[in-house]
Structure formats: structure tokens, C-alpha cells
Amino acid sequence: MSRTHAPAAPRAARVLYPLAVALLLLGAWQGAVTALEIPPYLVPSPLLVLQTLVDDGAVLATALLFTLKITLLSFGLAVLLGTLISFVFVQSRLLETALFPYAVLLQVTPIVAVAPLIIIWVKDPTLSLVICAALVALFPIISNTTLGLRSVDPDLQSYFEMNRATRLQVLLRLRVPSALPYFFGGLRISSGLALIGAVVAEFVAGTGGTSTGLAYQILYAGYQLNIPRMFAALLLISLAGVALFAAMAWLSRLALGGWHASEMGRE
């Protein structure tokens, strides 16, 4: 009986402990704002931020959906391109040596420096934001997946060579299963970077009109000194990032939980 219910306690603890810390921090925040009589245009209280979420829910929800659309499109593009590039790299050390530094170059180049050019070159506003965010999220997919495709058991590789397996068979039956833990690790990092890239691209673009994201709401609230709405938008961005990470962690457990030690050990 103890074996049956043992995994439930660690799973509950992973939720309850962070929730308890969050409640303590929110309580301390509310108490400090109330005791020190800090004006809301400097630091709003958690209750005021919650009230703003309710009052401005329609506007913020529309902005959240736009930001999530840019995030998911850029994330999907980064996963597709990053995986294909990794497959090319693993087939040729020469290509990897020649091209991998340019992938690093994309990672270290600030998106705020490149985004204005992309927005000018690409006429469609949504597509330009997707490209900017995808560039931010691309490198972890390339790096992790390439490392995983290279990290195969030498004995298994010799076994495949002994049986005269083709390149495609080695890739699909040996390298891809070995790379899955690394790939899903890259997904967890890249999903958050896609959200960051989407928000930064929105800041640089300064989009207006009806199709505006949370970054525009933060800018607009700053111009009006509507600090509670700014905090509410920041809260939605943070919650969206946590949700994306949780979704990638769930996907990783779904794919690896039945056979790989990295997920089985959590139970």
C-alpha cells in the first residue's frame, strides 16, 4: 500500500511548497505596501493588481492571446528549423564545424539590435515578430539536439555498423532515441526564450491598434503611469512562461516517463 501511494507525496510537495512560498511573499508584499503607505503609482499592492486584472480583463486577455500567438508560432518555427539543422550537423562534422559558429553568433547577437532591421525588411508585422522571437529560441534546440544526436552508446553504434545499417536507420533507430532527453531539455529552455523574444520584439516594434500584445500594454501603461496595469501585464507574462515550462515538462514525462531514467527517477 505504501508503494502505491508513495509517489503522490513528492508530486504534491512540488506544488504545495512553491505555493506556500508564493503566499508568504504576497502576504509580505501586501503588508509592506499597507504599512508603509506606498502609493499605487510606485508599487501597487497584490490586491490592487488582482483588481486590475478583473477590471481590465478584456483588454489584457486580448493582448495575452496575441503574445501567445507570436510565442507559439516562433517556438514551432524554432523547433522545426533547429531540429533540421541538427540532423544536418550530425551527418557531417565538416558542416558542423563550418556552420555551428554562426548558430552561436545568432545566440549572442542582441535581438534588440537585429529586430528593427527585420521589421523593416519584412512587411508583415506578425511575421516579423515571429522571426525575431524564433531567432531568440533557435539556439537551444540546435545545441541540445546536436549534442543528443552525438551522444550515442559506442557499443550500440558499433553494433549498427556491424549489421551494415544505413545512415537513415542509424539516425532514426539509434541517434533520435538517444537525443530525446536532450531535445526535451532544449524545448524547456526554448519555450521560455520564445516568450521573451516575442515580448522584446513587441517592445522594439511598438505595435499599435487592435492586434497588440502585452508588451504594448506595458508601454502604454507606463506612459499613463498606470502602474497597476503594468504589474498585471507582467504577471500574465510570468504566468504564461510558467505554463509553457510546465507544458514542456509534461510533454517530456509523457515521452520519456516509461523508459528513460531522467523521468522515471522522479517517481
C-alpha positions as CSV (number, residue, x, y, z in Angstrom):
1,M,0.0,0.0,0.0
2,S,2.8,2.4,0.8
3,R,4.4,1.7,-2.6
4,T,1.2,2.6,-4.3
5,H,0.7,6.0,-2.6
6,A,4.4,7.0,-2.2
7,P,4.7,8.9,-5.5
8,A,1.7,11.1,-4.6
9,A,3.6,12.9,-1.8
10,P,6.5,14.2,-3.8
11,R,4.2,15.3,-6.6
12,A,2.1,17.2,-4.1
13,A,5.1,18.7,-2.5
14,R,6.4,20.1,-5.8
15,V,3.1,22.1,-6.0
16,L,2.5,22.9,-2.3
17,Y,5.9,24.1,-1.3
18,P,6.2,26.8,-4.1
19,L,2.6,27.8,-3.5
20,A,3.3,28.3,0.2
21,V,6.4,30.5,-0.6
22,A,4.3,32.5,-3.1
23,L,1.6,33.1,-0.5
24,L,4.2,34.2,2.1
25,L,5.8,36.6,-0.4
26,L,2.4,38.0,-1.5
27,G,1.4,38.5,2.2
28,A,4.7,40.3,2.9
29,W,4.2,42.5,-0.2
30,Q,0.7,43.4,0.8
31,G,1.7,44.1,4.4
32,A,4.6,46.3,3.4
33,V,2.6,48.4,0.9
34,T,-0.2,48.9,3.5
35,A,2.1,49.6,6.5
36,L,4.4,52.0,4.6
37,E,1.5,53.6,2.7
38,I,3.3,53.3,-0.6
39,P,1.3,55.0,-3.4
40,P,0.0,52.7,-6.1
41,Y,1.8,54.7,-8.8
42,L,5.1,53.5,-7.3
43,V,4.3,49.9,-6.1
44,P,0.7,48.6,-6.2
45,S,-0.5,46.1,-3.7
46,P,-1.2,42.5,-4.8
47,L,-4.9,43.1,-4.2
48,L,-4.9,46.1,-6.5
49,V,-3.1,44.2,-9.2
50,L,-5.7,41.4,-8.9
51,Q,-8.5,44.0,-9.1
52,T,-6.8,45.5,-12.2
53,L,-6.8,42.0,-13.8
54,V,-10.5,41.8,-13.2
55,D,-11.3,45.4,-14.4
56,D,-9.1,45.3,-17.5
57,G,-9.5,41.6,-18.1
58,A,-10.9,42.0,-21.7
59,V,-8.0,44.2,-22.9
60,L,-5.3,42.2,-21.2
61,A,-6.8,38.9,-22.3
62,T,-6.7,40.0,-26.0
63,A,-3.1,41.2,-25.5
64,L,-2.2,37.9,-23.9
65,L,-3.7,35.9,-26.8
66,F,-1.7,38.0,-29.3
67,T,1.6,37.5,-27.4
68,L,0.9,33.8,-27.0
69,K,0.2,33.5,-30.8
70,I,3.6,35.1,-31.6
71,T,5.3,32.9,-28.9
72,L,3.8,29.6,-30.2
73,L,4.4,30.4,-33.9
74,S,8.0,31.4,-33.2
75,F,8.5,28.4,-30.9
76,G,7.2,26.0,-33.6
77,L,9.4,27.6,-36.2
78,A,12.5,27.4,-33.9
79,V,11.8,23.7,-33.2
80,L,11.4,22.9,-36.9
81,L,14.5,24.7,-38.1
82,G,16.6,23.7,-35.1
83,T,15.8,20.0,-35.5
84,L,16.5,20.1,-39.2
85,I,19.8,21.9,-38.7
86,S,20.8,19.4,-36.0
87,F,20.1,16.5,-38.4
88,V,22.4,18.1,-41.0
89,F,25.1,18.8,-38.5
90,V,25.2,15.2,-37.2
91,Q,25.6,13.9,-40.8
92,S,28.8,15.8,-41.4
93,R,31.5,17.0,-38.9
94,L,32.7,19.4,-41.6
95,L,29.4,21.1,-41.9
96,E,29.0,21.3,-38.1
97,T,32.5,22.8,-37.8
98,A,31.8,25.3,-40.5
99,L,28.3,26.4,-39.6
100,F,27.9,26.0,-35.8
101,P,29.8,29.3,-35.0
102,Y,27.1,31.1,-37.0
103,A,24.4,29.5,-34.8
104,V,26.4,30.8,-31.8
105,L,26.5,34.2,-33.5
106,L,22.7,34.2,-33.6
107,Q,22.6,33.5,-29.9
108,V,25.0,36.2,-28.8
109,T,23.6,39.0,-31.0
110,P,21.1,41.1,-29.1
111,I,17.7,40.8,-30.6
112,V,17.0,44.5,-29.9
113,A,19.8,45.3,-32.4
114,V,18.5,43.0,-35.1
115,A,14.8,43.4,-34.7
116,P,14.5,46.9,-36.3
117,L,16.1,45.6,-39.5
118,I,13.8,42.5,-39.6
119,I,10.8,44.7,-39.0
120,I,11.9,47.0,-41.9
121,W,12.7,44.1,-44.3
122,V,9.6,42.0,-43.5
123,K,6.5,43.9,-44.4
124,D,4.0,41.7,-42.5
125,P,4.1,42.8,-38.7
126,T,3.1,39.4,-37.3
127,L,5.7,37.6,-39.5
128,S,8.5,40.0,-38.5
129,L,7.7,39.4,-34.8
130,V,7.7,35.7,-35.3
131,I,11.1,35.7,-37.0
132,C,12.6,37.9,-34.2
133,A,11.3,35.6,-31.5
134,A,12.3,32.5,-33.4
135,L,15.9,33.7,-33.6
136,V,16.0,34.0,-29.8
137,A,14.6,30.5,-29.3
138,L,16.6,28.7,-32.0
139,F,20.0,28.1,-30.4
140,P,19.0,25.8,-27.5
141,I,17.2,23.5,-29.9
142,I,20.3,23.3,-32.2
143,S,22.7,22.9,-29.3
144,N,20.8,20.4,-27.3
145,T,19.6,18.3,-30.2
146,T,23.0,18.2,-31.8
147,L,24.6,17.1,-28.5
148,G,22.0,14.4,-28.1
149,L,22.4,13.1,-31.6
150,R,26.1,12.8,-31.0
151,S,25.7,11.2,-27.5
152,V,25.1,7.6,-28.6
153,D,26.4,4.5,-26.9
154,P,29.7,3.4,-28.8
155,D,28.8,-0.2,-28.4
156,L,25.4,0.3,-30.0
157,Q,26.9,2.3,-32.8
158,S,29.4,-0.5,-33.5
159,Y,26.5,-3.0,-33.4
160,F,24.6,-0.9,-36.0
161,E,27.8,-0.7,-38.2
162,M,28.4,-4.4,-37.9
163,N,24.9,-5.0,-39.2
164,R,25.5,-2.6,-42.0
165,A,22.7,-0.2,-41.0
166,T,22.1,2.7,-43.4
167,R,22.6,6.4,-42.3
168,L,18.8,6.7,-42.1
169,Q,18.4,3.7,-39.9
170,V,21.2,4.8,-37.6
171,L,19.6,8.2,-37.3
172,L,16.0,7.1,-36.7
173,R,16.7,4.0,-34.6
174,L,19.8,5.0,-32.6
175,R,20.5,8.7,-32.6
176,V,17.0,10.0,-32.3
177,P,16.1,7.9,-29.2
178,S,19.4,8.8,-27.6
179,A,18.8,12.5,-28.3
180,L,15.2,12.7,-27.0
181,P,16.2,13.7,-23.4
182,Y,18.5,16.4,-24.7
183,F,15.8,17.6,-27.2
184,F,13.1,17.9,-24.5
185,G,15.6,19.8,-22.3
186,G,16.1,22.2,-25.2
187,L,12.3,22.6,-25.5
188,R,12.0,23.7,-21.9
189,I,14.6,26.4,-22.5
190,S,13.4,27.4,-25.9
191,S,9.8,27.8,-24.9
192,G,10.7,30.5,-22.4
193,L,13.1,32.2,-24.8
194,A,10.3,32.3,-27.4
195,L,8.1,34.2,-25.0
196,I,11.0,36.6,-24.1
197,G,11.7,37.1,-27.8
198,A,8.1,37.8,-28.5
199,V,7.9,40.4,-25.8
200,V,11.1,42.1,-26.7
201,A,10.2,42.1,-30.4
202,E,6.9,43.8,-29.5
203,F,8.7,46.4,-27.4
204,V,11.0,47.2,-30.4
205,A,8.2,47.2,-32.9
206,G,6.0,49.4,-30.8
207,T,2.9,47.9,-32.4
208,G,-0.4,49.6,-32.0
209,G,-4.0,49.1,-33.0
210,T,-6.2,46.1,-32.1
211,S,-3.6,43.4,-32.6
212,T,-1.3,44.4,-29.7
213,G,0.4,42.2,-27.2
214,L,1.3,42.5,-23.6
215,A,4.5,44.5,-24.3
216,Y,2.4,47.3,-25.8
217,Q,0.1,47.2,-22.8
218,I,3.2,47.7,-20.6
219,L,4.4,50.6,-22.7
220,Y,1.0,52.2,-22.8
221,A,0.5,51.8,-19.1
222,G,3.9,53.3,-18.4
223,Y,3.1,56.4,-20.5
224,Q,-0.1,56.8,-18.4
225,L,1.6,55.9,-15.1
226,N,-1.0,53.2,-14.8
227,I,1.4,51.0,-12.7
228,P,-1.2,48.5,-11.6
229,R,-2.0,47.6,-15.2
230,M,1.8,47.3,-15.9
231,F,2.1,44.9,-13.0
232,A,-0.9,43.0,-14.2
233,A,0.6,42.6,-17.7
234,L,3.9,41.5,-16.2
235,L,2.0,38.9,-14.1
236,L,0.3,37.5,-17.1
237,I,3.7,37.2,-18.9
238,S,5.2,35.4,-15.9
239,L,2.2,33.0,-15.7
240,A,2.4,32.3,-19.4
241,G,6.1,31.4,-19.1
242,V,5.4,29.1,-16.2
243,A,2.6,27.5,-18.2
244,L,4.9,26.9,-21.2
245,F,7.6,25.4,-19.0
246,A,5.0,23.1,-17.3
247,A,3.7,22.0,-20.7
248,M,7.1,21.1,-21.9
249,A,7.9,19.2,-18.6
250,W,4.6,17.3,-19.0
251,L,5.4,16.5,-22.7
252,S,8.8,15.3,-21.6
253,R,7.3,13.0,-18.9
254,L,4.8,11.7,-21.5
255,A,7.5,10.8,-24.0
256,L,10.2,9.6,-21.6
257,G,8.5,8.6,-18.4
258,G,8.0,5.0,-19.4
259,W,11.6,4.2,-20.3
260,H,14.2,6.9,-19.5
261,A,15.9,7.2,-16.1
262,S,15.7,11.0,-16.2
263,E,11.9,10.9,-15.8
264,M,11.4,7.5,-14.1
265,G,13.6,8.6,-11.2
266,R,11.2,11.4,-10.3
267,E,8.6,8.9,-9.2
